[in-house]
Amino acid sequence: MSQFRRVKDPSSWRRLSLGAWEGPQDPSIYGWLDIDVTRARAYLDGLNRAQPVKVTLTHLVGKALALAIAARPEINAVVRRGRQVYVRDTVDLFFQVAYEGGENLSGAKITAADQKSVIELASELGQKAARIREHAQHELKDSDDRLRHIPALMRRTVLRAIELGIYDLGLDLSALGVPSDAFGSAMITNIGVFGLPRALAPLVPFTRVPIVITVGAIHDAPVAEEGRVVVRPIVTLGVTLDHRLLDGYQAGKLAERFQAVLRDPERVLAG
């Protein structure tokens, strides 16, 4: 079961923001990152020539995000009881997984993603995604199956009760088929597989995830380089943040580390 440690002396803004908003449906920050993936593509091509596990840009985005969160551990957090901040012990990423031809959606959590190589991350996620698509047993299957049998009018109440039990009361609901902190530190969803160049995703209230990133389809775009216009492969990332846990300063530091990995992964990850 995941362990959390209470932040006993949050900043003045953190105290104010916790008092201003009740939940993540209000304090959302939205933004875009346009990143030149020329070097990222070359890095991925090299990895894929050397080993059998298929590594994609989404896996690299996950690794970059995990390292960025690890560098700012105060944002690897949840809000409990609407007013207290608790930080996680590990950086865990939730990757959304489309199945049934894209008509359905589930996902898989990778624990301690910052401690794993891009290849290890891709291998673990690939295995979990395959189980979801094969309708085999996976982390969220029991809770997904139970949710189907809950009447529509009761679903929001049940989801809120589960959220309250896990995050506010610290209960272990695994006996009911509900994993602890199932969605982790951040959520990543690849919208590029559906041909979408960019989109923004909402924070999902019952997950207590403060960061959601969408990965758009890579497209050629003109960019300025040393005073001239050139065409480069660009990926647009849509970013949604919980303002109760991140403000402009934290977002800027997160983006700085995140972009450094994606723009030159071979140099950054080699260290």
C-alpha positions in Angstrom: 0.0 0.0 0.0 1.3 3.5 -0.9 2.7 5.5 1.9 2.3 9.3 2.3 4.0 11.8 4.6 2.2 15.0 5.6 3.7 18.3 4.7 3.6 20.1 8.0 4.6 23.6 6.9 3.2 24.4 3.5 3.8 27.8 1.8 1.5 30.7 2.3 0.1 30.3 -1.2 -0.5 26.6 -0.6 -2.5 27.4 2.5 -4.5 30.0 0.7 -5.2 27.8 -2.4 -6.3 24.9 -0.2 -8.8 27.2 1.4 -10.0 28.7 -1.9 -10.9 25.5 -3.8 -12.6 22.3 -2.8 -11.5 20.0 -5.6 -9.7 19.7 -8.9 -12.7 20.6 -11.0 -11.9 24.3 -10.4 -8.2 25.0 -10.0 -7.0 23.8 -13.4 -4.1 25.4 -15.2 -3.8 24.7 -18.9 -0.8 25.1 -21.2 1.0 23.9 -24.3 4.5 22.8 -24.9 5.8 22.6 -28.5 8.9 20.5 -28.6 11.3 19.8 -31.5 11.7 16.0 -31.4 14.5 15.7 -34.1 17.0 14.3 -31.6 14.3 12.3 -29.7 13.4 10.5 -32.9 17.0 9.7 -33.6 17.4 8.4 -30.0 14.3 6.2 -30.3 15.4 4.8 -33.6 18.7 3.8 -32.0 17.0 2.1 -29.1 14.6 0.2 -31.4 17.4 -1.0 -33.6 19.3 -2.4 -30.6 16.6 -4.3 -28.7 13.2 -6.0 -29.4 11.0 -3.8 -27.1 9.2 -1.1 -29.1 10.0 2.2 -27.5 7.9 5.2 -28.5 7.7 8.9 -27.9 5.1 8.3 -25.3 7.5 6.2 -23.2 10.1 8.9 -23.6 7.6 11.6 -22.5 6.9 9.4 -19.4 10.5 9.1 -18.5 11.0 12.8 -18.9 8.0 13.6 -16.8 9.1 11.2 -14.1 12.5 12.7 -13.9 11.0 16.2 -13.8 8.7 15.3 -10.9 11.5 13.6 -9.0 13.5 16.8 -9.2 10.6 18.7 -7.6 9.3 16.2 -5.0 7.0 18.7 -3.4 4.6 18.5 -6.4 4.4 14.7 -6.2 1.5 15.1 -3.9 -2.2 14.7 -3.1 -4.6 17.0 -1.2 -6.3 15.3 1.7 -9.5 16.4 3.3 -9.4 19.5 1.1 -6.7 21.3 3.1 -3.7 19.1 3.8 -0.9 18.2 1.4 0.8 14.8 1.5 3.7 13.8 -0.7 4.2 10.4 -2.3 7.2 8.2 -1.6 7.6 7.2 -5.3 7.0 8.8 -8.7 4.3 6.7 -10.3 2.9 7.4 -13.8 -0.5 6.3 -15.1 -0.6 5.7 -18.9 -4.1 5.6 -20.4 -4.6 2.6 -22.7 -7.2 2.5 -25.4 -8.7 -0.8 -26.3 -11.6 -2.4 -28.2 -10.5 -0.5 -31.3 -10.3 2.8 -29.3 -13.9 2.6 -28.2 -12.9 2.0 -24.5 -10.3 3.3 -22.2 -8.4 2.0 -19.2 -4.8 2.4 -18.1 -1.8 1.1 -16.3 0.4 2.5 -13.5 4.2 2.3 -13.6 5.6 2.5 -10.1 8.9 4.4 -9.5 9.1 5.4 -13.2 12.0 7.7 -12.5 14.1 4.8 -11.4 13.5 2.8 -14.6 15.1 3.1 -18.0 13.0 4.0 -21.0 13.3 0.4 -22.2 12.2 -1.0 -18.8 9.3 1.5 -18.8 8.3 0.5 -22.3 8.5 -3.2 -21.6 6.4 -3.0 -18.4 3.8 -0.8 -20.0 3.6 -3.0 -23.0 2.9 -6.1 -21.0 0.2 -4.3 -18.9 -1.4 -2.8 -22.0 -1.5 -6.2 -23.7 -3.4 -7.7 -20.7 -5.9 -4.9 -20.8 -6.5 -5.4 -24.5 -6.8 -9.1 -24.1 -9.3 -8.6 -21.3 -7.0 -10.5 -18.9 -6.5 -9.7 -15.3 -4.9 -6.3 -14.6 -4.8 -3.7 -11.8 -8.1 -2.0 -12.6 -10.1 -5.0 -14.0 -11.9 -5.9 -10.8 -12.9 -2.3 -10.1 -13.9 -1.8 -13.8 -16.1 -5.0 -13.6 -17.8 -3.9 -10.4 -18.4 -0.4 -11.8 -20.4 -1.9 -14.7 -22.9 -3.3 -12.2 -23.5 -0.1 -10.3 -26.6 1.8 -11.3 -25.9 5.0 -13.1 -27.5 7.2 -10.4 -25.2 5.7 -7.8 -21.9 5.8 -9.7 -20.8 9.3 -8.7 -21.6 8.6 -5.0 -19.7 5.3 -5.1 -16.7 6.9 -6.8 -16.7 9.7 -4.3 -16.9 7.2 -1.4 -13.9 5.2 -2.8 -11.9 8.5 -3.2 -12.8 9.5 0.3 -11.8 6.1 1.7 -8.5 5.8 0.0 -7.2 9.4 0.0 -8.9 11.1 3.0 -9.2 8.2 5.4 -6.2 6.1 4.3 -8.2 2.9 4.0 -7.0 -0.2 2.3 -9.8 -1.2 -0.1 -7.8 -3.9 -2.0 -10.1 -6.6 -0.6 -12.9 -4.9 -2.6 -10.8 -5.0 -5.8 -9.9 -1.3 -5.5 -6.1 -0.7 -5.7 -4.5 2.0 -3.5 -3.6 5.2 -5.3 -4.2 3.5 -8.6 -3.4 6.6 -10.8 -0.2 7.8 -9.2 1.6 11.1 -9.6 0.7 12.0 -13.1 -1.4 10.8 -16.1 -0.3 10.6 -19.7 -2.5 9.9 -22.7 -1.4 9.6 -26.3 -4.0 11.4 -28.5 -1.6 11.3 -31.5 -2.6 7.6 -32.2 -6.0 9.0 -33.2 -4.5 11.6 -35.5 -5.0 14.5 -33.2 -2.2 17.1 -33.2 -3.2 18.7 -29.9 -5.8 18.6 -27.1 -6.2 19.4 -23.5 -7.5 16.8 -21.0 -9.3 17.5 -17.7 -8.1 16.6 -14.2 -10.2 13.6 -13.1 -11.5 14.3 -9.6 -11.5 10.8 -8.1 -7.9 10.1 -9.1 -6.3 12.9 -7.1 -3.8 13.3 -10.0 -2.4 16.9 -10.2 -0.8 16.6 -13.6 -2.3 15.4 -16.9 -0.3 15.4 -20.2 -1.6 14.7 -23.7 0.8 13.7 -26.4 -0.2 14.9 -29.9 0.7 13.5 -33.3 4.2 14.6 -34.5 3.9 17.1 -37.3 6.3 19.2 -39.4 6.3 22.9 -38.5 8.4 26.0 -39.3 10.7 27.1 -36.5 13.2 29.9 -36.2 16.8 28.6 -35.9 19.8 31.0 -35.8 17.9 33.7 -37.6 16.4 31.5 -40.4 13.2 29.5 -40.8 13.6 25.7 -41.0 11.1 22.8 -40.8 11.3 20.5 -37.9 9.3 17.6 -36.5 7.3 19.0 -33.6 5.1 17.4 -30.9 2.6 19.4 -29.0 1.9 18.4 -25.5 -1.2 19.6 -23.7 -0.6 20.1 -20.0 -3.2 20.4 -17.2 -2.1 21.2 -13.7 -3.8 21.4 -10.3 -3.2 25.0 -9.1 -3.6 23.9 -5.5 -0.3 22.0 -5.8 1.5 23.8 -8.6 1.9 27.4 -9.5 3.9 29.2 -12.2 7.2 28.6 -10.5 6.8 24.9 -10.0 5.3 24.6 -13.6 8.3 26.4 -15.0 10.8 24.2 -13.2 8.9 21.1 -14.2 8.9 22.2 -17.9 12.6 23.1 -17.8 13.7 19.6 -16.8 11.0 17.9 -18.9 12.0 19.7 -22.1 15.7 19.1 -21.6 15.2 15.4 -21.7 13.0 15.4 -24.8 15.2 17.8 -26.7 18.4 15.8 -26.2 17.6 12.5 -24.6 20.9 10.8 -25.6 22.9 13.4 -23.7 20.6 13.8 -20.7 19.8 10.2 -20.1 23.4 9.0 -20.6 24.3 10.9 -17.4 
